[in-house]
Amino acid sequence: MTALTARLPKMDYQRTQGRIRLRHPSGKYLHLSGEGLTLGTEHAWNGTKAQARTLRDRALVAGEEWAFRAVKKCEATE
């Protein structure tokens, strides 16, 4: 440690989980409400992989079809 950084507080550098969007085979995205589809990404749902798994599990328990695929936010197109 140098004299310049010795008195600075230690930073907690935890990586945040990457955000994803859920894309339907039609090319549309899951709406941010978690129900229905939207054309662009402006109103599209985004969250973590764990949140997406929870949505999928809830849909499957309810007997609904789950056709969405996880897409990184940076790969999502408008």
N, C-alpha and C positions, 0 to 999 in steps of 0.2 A: 504494500500500500504506500502511496506517496503522501507527502504532507498535505497536498491539495485535497485528497479524497478521504483522509483519515477521519475527519469530523462529519462527513456527510452520512445521513441515515442509510442503512442498508435497504436496497430495493428488493422487492419480491418479484422476480421475473418469471411468473408462471405463464405458460402459453395458454391462451384462450382456445377453446375448441372451435374448429372451423365451422362455418355456417354453410348450410346446404339448402337447396330448394327441391321440391318434389315435382317431377315432370311426368305427365300422363303420356301414353303412347301417341295420343293425338297431337302432341307438341304443346299443349296447354299446361299450365301450372296449377297446383292446388291453391285455392284462394286462401288469403290470410286468415279467414274465419275457420279454416279447417274443413269447410264443406263447399263443394262445387269447384268449378274451374274458372280460370281467368286467362286471357290471351297473353298479356305481357307480364313483366316481372314487377311492375309498380305495385300491384295489389296481391302479389304472390306470397304464399307462406314462406318463411325462412326460419331455420332453427338448427339445432344440433342433431347429430345422428341418433343420439339417445331419445330425443323428442320425436324424431321421425319414427323410430321403432315403436314408441308408445302409441302414436297415431295408427300405425299399421296394426298393432296388436288389438287395439280397441275396435278397429274396423272388422278384423277377422272374427273377433268374439261376437260382434253384432251380426255376423253372417254376410257382410258386405264384401264385394270384390275389391282387391287392392292391386291396382295395375301401375302404381307410381314407381318411378325410379329416382334415386337420389342423384342430384347434380350439384357440383360445387357452385357457389354463388358466382365465382369469376367465370364459370363456363356457361352460365345461364344467359340466354339472348333475349333481347327486348322484343 
